[in-house]
Amino acid sequence: MAHRPMSGPSRNEMLMAEKAGKMLDKATDPVEKLRYACLKRGTCGILGFGKTFRRMDIEGNRSLTLDEFAQGIQEFGVYLTNDEVSHLYTKFDRDGNGSLDYNEFLRAIRPPMSQNRISLIEKAFAKLDSNEDGNVTIEDLKHKYNIQSDPEYQNGALSEEEILNTFINKFEENGATNGIVSYQGRVH
């Protein structure tokens, strides 16, 4: 059987996972331990923990108690002391309400973005914000987003409004679907 060459993205993912494994062995900070444990699983590692998070959310309210969070970390295969888990939980619970919601978790666990990536996001947001009011709305998208080549528009399955709503809803937080995405807080 001939050896098949690895694609660029596959090789990058393998290298990222290897590097994360090495960094995990050296990490002392609980946030870094959890982050590297996720990255060690490849590009889907954080998403995988997100699935664990949702499974542990017994009430379905997109938030976890400390016990649920601790069980999720253990189930995911990250070995932290009880003190480290408590530290993470307190640190991730940014609003201090005693429960950890999914968005708080994602903000805390994502690796920091490079300045180049932040700059790219700022440029993309500015390009979409047609009237420069600091928000991207369906009206802004109508001026910038051409749906004519969208297969679901072409075959009549979705209207222009439905396609634009689907697009903008991907960027809204906390289940809010008001058709407005603001730049504030999106990159941190």
LUMGU-55849 format. One record per residue (C-alpha): x, y negated, z. Coordinates in pm, 1 decimal. Last residue first. Example, Ala and Ser with C-alpha at 12.3 -4.5 7.8 and 13.67 -1.06 7.14 Angstrom:
BEGIN
         X         Y         Z
    1367.0     106.0     714.0
    1230.0     450.0     780.0
% end
This chain:
BEGIN
         X         Y         Z
   -1190.8   -3928.9    2302.6
   -1287.0   -3966.9    1940.4
   -1664.3   -4016.2    1956.0
   -1675.3   -4241.7    2261.7
   -1822.5   -4544.2    2089.3
   -1855.6   -4488.8    1714.9
   -2232.2   -4484.5    1722.4
   -2445.3   -4224.7    1548.3
   -2810.2   -4310.1    1487.4
   -3073.3   -4076.5    1343.0
   -3257.9   -4039.4    1673.2
   -3171.1   -3675.1    1720.8
   -3040.9   -3657.5    2074.4
   -2939.1   -3300.8    2163.8
   -2666.7   -3426.8    2394.4
   -2466.7   -3583.0    2112.3
   -2529.2   -3673.6    1749.5
   -2271.9   -3588.0    1483.5
   -2437.7   -3283.1    1328.9
   -2767.7   -3471.7    1335.9
   -2632.4   -3709.4    1068.5
   -2600.6   -3436.6     804.2
   -2932.1   -3268.1     881.6
   -3107.6   -3606.5     875.4
   -2946.8   -3688.2     537.9
   -3058.4   -3354.2     392.5
   -3412.1   -3391.7     527.7
   -3443.1   -3750.5     396.4
   -3323.7   -3653.5      48.2
   -3580.7   -3374.3      40.4
   -3500.1   -3009.6      95.9
   -3584.7   -2686.7     -89.6
   -3632.0   -2868.7    -420.7
   -3371.6   -2664.5    -610.0
   -3151.3   -2967.3    -669.6
   -3186.2   -3094.3    -313.8
   -3088.7   -2757.3    -169.5
   -2797.1   -2733.5    -412.5
   -2660.1   -3076.8    -310.2
   -2532.1   -3241.4    -630.0
   -2772.7   -3537.0    -613.9
   -2710.7   -3587.9    -240.5
   -2475.3   -3881.6    -283.3
   -2372.3   -4014.2      59.4
   -2268.7   -4380.3      74.4
   -2572.2   -4605.2      33.4
   -2826.1   -4351.4     162.0
   -2586.8   -4278.7     447.5
   -2615.6   -4632.6     581.6
   -2996.1   -4606.6     573.0
   -2980.9   -4274.8     759.6
   -2782.5   -4452.1    1028.3
   -2416.9   -4502.3    1117.9
   -2374.1   -4746.4    1402.4
   -2118.7   -5017.9    1483.1
   -2317.2   -5291.4    1304.7
   -2088.1   -5297.3     999.5
   -2380.1   -5302.5     748.8
   -2247.7   -5006.5     548.8
   -2119.2   -4801.2     843.9
   -2007.6   -4501.5     633.0
   -1673.0   -4658.6     534.0
   -1611.4   -4780.4     889.2
   -1673.2   -4429.5    1023.1
   -1431.2   -4277.6     771.4
   -1164.9   -4536.5     853.8
   -1202.3   -4486.7    1229.5
   -1189.4   -4109.4    1186.9
    -867.4   -4137.5     981.9
    -710.8   -4362.1    1245.7
    -801.8   -4113.4    1519.3
    -641.7   -3836.5    1312.2
    -321.3   -4034.5    1264.7
    -312.2   -4124.0    1635.4
    -313.0   -3753.7    1717.1
    -615.0   -3610.9    1889.8
    -590.7   -3477.8    2244.3
    -656.1   -3104.6    2273.2
   -1020.8   -3022.1    2330.6
   -1088.8   -2885.8    2678.6
   -1216.6   -3198.1    2851.9
   -1443.1   -3327.3    2577.2
   -1582.8   -2977.8    2517.8
   -1660.9   -2922.7    2886.9
   -1831.2   -3259.0    2931.5
   -2033.8   -3184.0    2616.3
   -2147.0   -2846.5    2752.7
   -2264.1   -2976.8    3084.9
   -2087.4   -2911.5    3413.3
   -2305.7   -2952.2    3718.4
   -2242.6   -3137.5    4043.2
   -2356.8   -3478.6    3916.6
   -2004.3   -3621.6    3908.9
   -2046.7   -3781.6    3564.5
   -1712.8   -3643.5    3454.0
   -1773.0   -3285.2    3566.2
   -1458.1   -3161.0    3388.1
   -1224.9   -3262.7    3673.3
   -1447.3   -3111.3    3941.7
   -1484.6   -2786.6    3748.3
   -1115.6   -2771.1    3665.3
   -1013.0   -2822.7    4030.7
   -1264.8   -2560.3    4145.9
   -1125.8   -2312.6    3890.6
    -769.4   -2391.8    4000.0
    -861.7   -2342.8    4368.0
   -1027.9   -2009.5    4290.4
    -706.4   -1901.2    4117.1
    -698.6   -1880.2    3741.3
    -686.1   -1582.6    3507.7
    -839.4   -1662.7    3173.0
   -1000.7   -1353.1    3025.6
   -1318.1   -1507.1    2884.8
   -1519.1   -1317.3    3144.9
   -1307.8   -1475.1    3422.0
   -1362.8   -1824.0    3285.0
   -1733.6   -1755.3    3246.9
   -1762.9   -1623.0    3603.9
   -1594.9   -1935.7    3738.7
   -1827.6   -2157.9    3533.3
   -2136.4   -1971.0    3652.3
   -2019.9   -2003.5    4014.4
   -1942.6   -2375.6    3974.2
   -2287.9   -2434.8    3827.6
   -2321.6   -2462.2    3454.1
   -2498.9   -2694.2    3213.0
   -2664.5   -2657.4    2874.2
   -3011.0   -2625.4    3031.2
   -3060.9   -2261.7    2926.5
   -3128.9   -2153.6    3285.9
   -2878.6   -1866.2    3267.8
   -2600.8   -2077.9    3119.5
   -2341.3   -1799.2    3130.6
   -2419.6   -1702.4    2772.0
   -2388.9   -2066.2    2662.4
   -2045.9   -2101.2    2823.5
   -1929.3   -1770.9    2674.8
   -2032.4   -1900.7    2334.4
   -1841.5   -2223.8    2405.1
   -1543.5   -2011.6    2508.0
   -1553.7   -1862.8    2160.9
   -1581.9   -2208.2    2006.4
   -1266.8   -2303.3    2195.9
   -1094.1   -1992.6    2062.7
   -1223.4   -2017.0    1704.4
    -905.5   -2172.6    1567.8
    -694.2   -1896.6    1712.8
    -738.3   -1685.6    2025.3
    -420.8   -1833.1    2174.0
    -593.5   -2169.5    2136.2
    -848.1   -2072.2    2403.0
    -585.1   -1946.3    2647.1
    -381.7   -2258.2    2567.6
    -672.8   -2485.0    2664.4
    -749.5   -2286.4    2981.1
    -388.2   -2292.5    3096.6
    -353.4   -2659.4    2998.3
    -654.0   -2753.4    3209.1
    -522.8   -2540.8    3499.6
    -182.1   -2719.0    3497.2
     104.9   -2473.5    3540.2
     167.0   -2376.3    3180.0
     478.3   -2174.2    3092.1
     310.5   -1846.0    2989.1
      30.3   -2041.7    2824.2
     287.3   -2232.8    2614.5
     417.8   -1904.9    2469.6
      65.5   -1785.7    2391.4
     -24.2   -2125.6    2242.9
     278.7   -2104.5    2011.6
     175.6   -1758.7    1893.0
    -185.3   -1870.8    1836.0
     -71.0   -2178.9    1643.5
     164.3   -1966.3    1431.3
    -116.5   -1721.7    1348.3
    -350.9   -2009.0    1264.6
     -90.4   -2169.1    1040.1
     -31.3   -1836.1     863.8
    -402.5   -1788.6     805.0
    -435.2   -2146.0     673.2
    -142.4   -2100.3     433.7
    -263.8   -1765.8     302.8
     -75.7   -1450.6     398.3
      85.6   -1249.0     121.4
     -53.4    -899.7      72.6
     184.3    -613.9     145.3
     142.3    -334.4    -105.6
       0.0       0.0       0.0
% end
